[in-house]
Structure formats: C-alpha cells, structure tokens
C-alpha cells in the first residue's frame, strides 16, 4: 500500500531518492513532500506535482514515512523541531545520515517511533545503489515496506547496525575504489593504443558486465576468472604481475585503513 513520504533535506541524496521513487512509480509525486531551505534546486519536483517547501513540521504532519536526509551536524536540531509531531502509531523514521546511530536518533526523538537506518551509495542517482538497512522497533511489515522502497533504487540487504561502518567502507567508499580501478584501466588502455573515450567505454562496460555476471549468476569471482585464464595465456600473465605488485593486498589494506579511520572518527 502506498504511503505518503516526507524527505527532510532535499540535497543530492534526498533528491536522488525522490527521483528514484517517482521514476520507478513506487510513489506518485503527490505523495512525496521534500523540504529544503533553498528551494530553487527542487523546481523540477514541484513541476511534477511534489510538495516542495521549507516547513519540516508540515511535511511530517502529512506523512507516514519520514526520511531524514540532512547533514550529520544538524540532525539534532531537525529532530528537535519535528519530534513532537512524530507518532509511534503513524510514522516510520528512516535515516540516511552518515555516522548517526539509531540509539542517538531514538534518544533525540524521545518516544518509541520505529527507526530504520539506511546506507545507500551515490549510484542511487541512477537507481543502482547498494543500500544496507538496519532497524530498531520496526515491525516486519514496516521493514518490508522500507526494503521495498529502497529496492526501487538498486539492491538492498538487511544487516546488524554494528556493521554499518563496515557497510559504509565496502558499499559507499567502495564506489571510489571501483572508480580508481576503472581510471587505471583507462590509463592502461591509452598506453596500449586506445584513445581516451574508447578506453573509457571499454573499461566501464567491462566492469559493469563483470558485476552483472556475479549478481545475475550468483557465482564466485574465481569461477568467472577461471573462464578467461587459459594456460600460458595473456590473462594469467597480467593477473600474476598485478599480484606480484600487491594488487589484492593493497585493496584489502585500503579497505581496512578506511574502516579504522571511520571507527576513530
């Protein structure tokens, strides 16, 4: 059943969520309200029929699902503003705020409103996000609804909240790591003869195809690697040289370094 959704914070992430919900037809524009101090970047949403304004209280009052997409430094101020309107029997609060834990939100809200924390990545802009979800106090029906909502924007998985920092590194920072690998592929492609545009196309589509193989077939990467590594072939020669130079270990060390950094902060 369709629910009215308030997106508090219509920045890049909030707008991407709204775009995805409308494009997938999960929600009708008239069921979505988006708030932001500077409304000019949201003109396209008002033109499509969404409620676009600066009044957070009005948005919450008229919604059933409240998506908090504000900056971490001002979440407490926003929650303080709307908490009297939040109703445990009516609302589900969904937070996409980096680094803010469910317990912090619950304490700020001060009442047993179900809270679901979501960690999407930047591919949400094209409905290809990997979104990790954790919850506290939500029913199965509520969890299923929010899971369905974010499934319109890519893939989802339900995790224990203690893994959210790890999910940030693997799923959100991971986009940057993948981009760096693609960039290196492009540079190598230029060195062996391609122009930049062609190298970029080949590198990006090859990575997309490799990822789709794993997602669609559910196979292990080594299984797919074995298919293209023939005895004394060029693929195994390249792979072995990369491993000699620390390819896999440097990736793992990078992930762990990012995780240690986020844990300290």
C-alpha positions as a Python dict, from the first residue, in 0.01 Angstrom:
ca = {
    (1, 'X'): (0, 0, 0),
    (2, 'X'): (130, 343, -95),
    (3, 'X'): (232, 576, 187),
    (4, 'X'): (291, 948, 200),
    (5, 'X'): (662, 1020, 222),
    (6, 'X'): (838, 1326, 361),
    (7, 'X'): (1201, 1376, 262),
    (8, 'X'): (1355, 1615, 512),
    (9, 'X'): (1657, 1756, 332),
    (10, 'X'): (1632, 1782, -45),
    (11, 'X'): (2005, 1786, -116),
    (12, 'X'): (2179, 1549, -358),
    (13, 'X'): (2083, 1232, -170),
    (14, 'X'): (1730, 1339, -79),
    (15, 'X'): (1663, 1448, -438),
    (16, 'X'): (1808, 1122, -574),
    (17, 'X'): (1571, 924, -352),
    (18, 'X'): (1275, 1130, -474),
    (19, 'X'): (1380, 1088, -837),
    (20, 'X'): (1408, 712, -796),
    (21, 'X'): (1071, 674, -624),
    (22, 'X'): (898, 875, -898),
    (23, 'X'): (1080, 710, -1191),
    (24, 'X'): (1008, 362, -1057),
    (25, 'X'): (644, 461, -993),
    (26, 'X'): (676, 333, -637),
    (27, 'X'): (524, 663, -529),
    (28, 'X'): (316, 921, -707),
    (29, 'X'): (461, 1274, -698),
    (30, 'X'): (161, 1400, -498),
    (31, 'X'): (254, 1152, -222),
    (32, 'X'): (603, 1299, -180),
    (33, 'X'): (698, 1616, 4),
    (34, 'X'): (1053, 1750, 6),
    (35, 'X'): (1191, 2022, 230),
    (36, 'X'): (1494, 2240, 186),
    (37, 'X'): (1596, 2593, 280),
    (38, 'X'): (1691, 2687, -76),
    (39, 'X'): (1406, 2560, -291),
    (40, 'X'): (1538, 2657, -636),
    (41, 'X'): (1720, 2323, -697),
    (42, 'X'): (1389, 2142, -634),
    (43, 'X'): (1187, 2320, -904),
    (44, 'X'): (1163, 2006, -1116),
    (45, 'X'): (984, 1827, -832),
    (46, 'X'): (720, 2095, -783),
    (47, 'X'): (662, 2090, -1159),
    (48, 'X'): (593, 1716, -1137),
    (49, 'X'): (343, 1757, -855),
    (50, 'X'): (550, 1701, -540),
    (51, 'X'): (503, 1921, -234),
    (52, 'X'): (816, 2134, -211),
    (53, 'X'): (859, 2378, 78),
    (54, 'X'): (1067, 2478, 381),
    (55, 'X'): (823, 2365, 652),
    (56, 'X'): (956, 2044, 812),
    (57, 'X'): (666, 2027, 1055),
    (58, 'X'): (407, 2043, 778),
    (59, 'X'): (590, 1769, 586),
    (60, 'X'): (598, 1538, 889),
    (61, 'X'): (238, 1612, 987),
    (62, 'X'): (115, 1497, 645),
    (63, 'X'): (346, 1196, 605),
    (64, 'X'): (370, 838, 725),
    (65, 'X'): (732, 777, 627),
    (66, 'X'): (986, 1043, 729),
    (67, 'X'): (1322, 1018, 554),
    (68, 'X'): (1593, 1220, 727),
    (69, 'X'): (1846, 1320, 462),
    (70, 'X'): (2011, 1610, 643),
    (71, 'X'): (2376, 1671, 727),
    (72, 'X'): (2510, 1494, 1040),
    (73, 'X'): (2595, 1822, 1211),
    (74, 'X'): (2235, 1947, 1218),
    (75, 'X'): (2029, 1632, 1265),
    (76, 'X'): (1971, 1705, 1635),
    (77, 'X'): (1827, 2047, 1556),
    (78, 'X'): (1595, 1900, 1290),
    (79, 'X'): (1476, 1617, 1515),
    (80, 'X'): (1410, 1863, 1797),
    (81, 'X'): (1195, 2063, 1557),
    (82, 'X'): (976, 1770, 1446),
    (83, 'X'): (978, 1527, 1739),
    (84, 'X'): (651, 1648, 1895),
    (85, 'X'): (476, 1558, 1569),
    (86, 'X'): (621, 1209, 1540),
    (87, 'X'): (365, 944, 1631),
    (88, 'X'): (473, 584, 1711),
    (89, 'X'): (143, 456, 1570),
    (90, 'X'): (170, 651, 1246),
    (91, 'X'): (529, 723, 1149),
    (92, 'X'): (836, 533, 1038),
    (93, 'X'): (1159, 732, 1058),
    (94, 'X'): (1425, 641, 803),
    (95, 'X'): (1771, 791, 845),
    (96, 'X'): (2026, 814, 565),
    (97, 'X'): (2251, 1031, 783),
    (98, 'X'): (2609, 911, 783),
    (99, 'X'): (2755, 832, 1125),
    (100, 'X'): (2439, 883, 1330),
    (101, 'X'): (2331, 570, 1514),
    (102, 'X'): (1976, 454, 1574),
    (103, 'X'): (2019, 490, 1951),
    (104, 'X'): (2115, 857, 1904),
    (105, 'X'): (1806, 918, 1694),
    (106, 'X'): (1578, 738, 1938),
    (107, 'X'): (1718, 942, 2226),
    (108, 'X'): (1667, 1265, 2032),
    (109, 'X'): (1310, 1167, 1934),
    (110, 'X'): (1226, 1066, 2291),
    (111, 'X'): (943, 826, 2204),
    (112, 'X'): (920, 471, 2062),
    (113, 'X'): (892, 564, 1694),
    (114, 'X'): (1030, 286, 1468),
    (115, 'X'): (1368, 390, 1327),
    (116, 'X'): (1532, 234, 1023),
    (117, 'X'): (1881, 333, 922),
    (118, 'X'): (1978, 314, 554),
    (119, 'X'): (2323, 341, 396),
    (120, 'X'): (2292, 390, 18),
    (121, 'X'): (2571, 493, -219),
    (122, 'X'): (2597, 753, -494),
    (123, 'X'): (2466, 514, -761),
    (124, 'X'): (2125, 581, -608),
    (125, 'X'): (2113, 868, -858),
    (126, 'X'): (2063, 612, -1137),
    (127, 'X'): (1864, 359, -930),
    (128, 'X'): (2166, 130, -894),
    (129, 'X'): (2255, 183, -528),
    (130, 'X'): (2368, -83, -285),
    (131, 'X'): (2169, 7, 26),
    (132, 'X'): (2228, -156, 365),
    (133, 'X'): (1942, -140, 616),
    (134, 'X'): (1932, -177, 996),
    (135, 'X'): (1637, -117, 1229),
    (136, 'X'): (1509, -86, 1583),
    (137, 'X'): (1147, -112, 1690),
    (138, 'X'): (1009, -168, 1341),
    (139, 'X'): (758, -440, 1257),
    (140, 'X'): (810, -691, 976),
    (141, 'X'): (552, -508, 765),
    (142, 'X'): (735, -178, 815),
    (143, 'X'): (1075, -332, 741),
    (144, 'X'): (938, -500, 428),
    (145, 'X'): (792, -169, 309),
    (146, 'X'): (1118, 23, 353),
    (147, 'X'): (1313, -263, 196),
    (148, 'X'): (1075, -247, -100),
    (149, 'X'): (1118, 131, -116),
    (150, 'X'): (1497, 112, -141),
    (151, 'X'): (1475, -185, -378),
    (152, 'X'): (1336, 65, -630),
    (153, 'X'): (1673, 240, -605),
    (154, 'X'): (1902, -62, -651),
    (155, 'X'): (1988, -365, -437),
    (156, 'X'): (1928, -391, -62),
    (157, 'X'): (2042, -608, 226),
    (158, 'X'): (1943, -614, 593),
    (159, 'X'): (2239, -606, 833),
    (160, 'X'): (2313, -564, 1203),
    (161, 'X'): (2370, -196, 1277),
    (162, 'X'): (2714, -271, 1421),
    (163, 'X'): (2821, -341, 1061),
    (164, 'X'): (2709, 0, 931),
    (165, 'X'): (3061, 146, 943),
    (166, 'X'): (3186, -155, 750),
    (167, 'X'): (2896, -113, 505),
    (168, 'X'): (2998, 248, 454),
    (169, 'X'): (3350, 142, 362),
    (170, 'X'): (3255, -151, 139),
    (171, 'X'): (2944, -7, -24),
    (172, 'X'): (2990, 371, -22),
    (173, 'X'): (3367, 424, -20),
    (174, 'X'): (3377, 121, -247),
    (175, 'X'): (3237, 332, -531),
    (176, 'X'): (3553, 545, -520),
    (177, 'X'): (3774, 236, -512),
    (178, 'X'): (3596, 96, -818),
    (179, 'X'): (3630, 429, -997),
    (180, 'X'): (4004, 435, -925),
    (181, 'X'): (4037, 85, -1073),
    (182, 'X'): (3844, 192, -1382),
    (183, 'X'): (4061, 502, -1416),
    (184, 'X'): (4375, 288, -1404),
    (185, 'X'): (4224, 61, -1671),
    (186, 'X'): (4159, 363, -1891),
    (187, 'X'): (4515, 486, -1846),
    (188, 'X'): (4648, 141, -1934),
    (189, 'X'): (4417, 126, -2234),
    (190, 'X'): (4554, 454, -2365),
    (191, 'X'): (4910, 326, -2321),
    (192, 'X'): (4837, 21, -2536),
    (193, 'X'): (4677, 222, -2816),
    (194, 'X'): (4321, 338, -2749),
    (195, 'X'): (4201, 697, -2742),
    (196, 'X'): (4065, 812, -2406),
    (197, 'X'): (3696, 794, -2500),
    (198, 'X'): (3719, 440, -2638),
    (199, 'X'): (3929, 319, -2346),
    (200, 'X'): (3675, 468, -2105),
    (201, 'X'): (3384, 294, -2279),
    (202, 'X'): (3557, -44, -2287),
    (203, 'X'): (3676, -21, -1926),
    (204, 'X'): (3341, 91, -1782),
    (205, 'X'): (3128, -157, -1976),
    (206, 'X'): (3366, -443, -1892),
    (207, 'X'): (3338, -366, -1520),
    (208, 'X'): (2960, -336, -1549),
    (209, 'X'): (2944, -673, -1727),
    (210, 'X'): (3168, -840, -1469),
    (211, 'X'): (2950, -713, -1184),
    (212, 'X'): (2631, -825, -1359),
    (213, 'X'): (2775, -1175, -1403),
    (214, 'X'): (2816, -1208, -1026),
    (215, 'X'): (2478, -1052, -946),
    (216, 'X'): (2278, -1245, -1204),
    (217, 'X'): (2450, -1582, -1181),
    (218, 'X'): (2548, -1580, -813),
    (219, 'X'): (2890, -1721, -894),
    (220, 'X'): (3221, -1664, -716),
    (221, 'X'): (3469, -1425, -882),
    (222, 'X'): (3730, -1702, -911),
    (223, 'X'): (3486, -1913, -1113),
    (224, 'X'): (3449, -1634, -1369),
    (225, 'X'): (3824, -1566, -1363),
    (226, 'X'): (3895, -1931, -1447),
    (227, 'X'): (3683, -1897, -1761),
    (228, 'X'): (3920, -1641, -1912),
    (229, 'X'): (4256, -1768, -1788),
    (230, 'X'): (4400, -2017, -2034),
    (231, 'X'): (4734, -2194, -1982),
    (232, 'X'): (5026, -1966, -2072),
    (233, 'X'): (4771, -1700, -2174),
    (234, 'X'): (4781, -1324, -2153),
    (235, 'X'): (4517, -1302, -1877),
    (236, 'X'): (4705, -1513, -1624),
    (237, 'X'): (5027, -1329, -1708),
    (238, 'X'): (4858, -997, -1630),
    (239, 'X'): (4691, -1126, -1315),
    (240, 'X'): (5014, -1270, -1179),
    (241, 'X'): (5201, -947, -1245),
    (242, 'X'): (4929, -749, -1063),
    (243, 'X'): (4952, -986, -765),
    (244, 'X'): (5332, -960, -763),
    (245, 'X'): (5282, -583, -734),
    (246, 'X'): (5042, -623, -442),
    (247, 'X'): (4710, -570, -622),
    (248, 'X'): (4479, -772, -393),
    (249, 'X'): (4667, -696, -72),
    (250, 'X'): (4668, -321, -142),
    (251, 'X'): (4291, -326, -196),
    (252, 'X'): (4235, -514, 128),
    (253, 'X'): (4472, -286, 318),
    (254, 'X'): (4290, 17, 174),
    (255, 'X'): (3953, -114, 291),
    (256, 'X'): (4088, -184, 639),
    (257, 'X'): (4253, 161, 655),
    (258, 'X'): (3922, 327, 568),
    (259, 'X'): (3745, 117, 830),
    (260, 'X'): (3996, 211, 1100),
    (261, 'X'): (3956, 577, 1005),
    (262, 'X'): (3577, 573, 1028),
    (263, 'X'): (3597, 389, 1361),
    (264, 'X'): (3826, 657, 1507),
    (265, 'X'): (3605, 939, 1384),
}
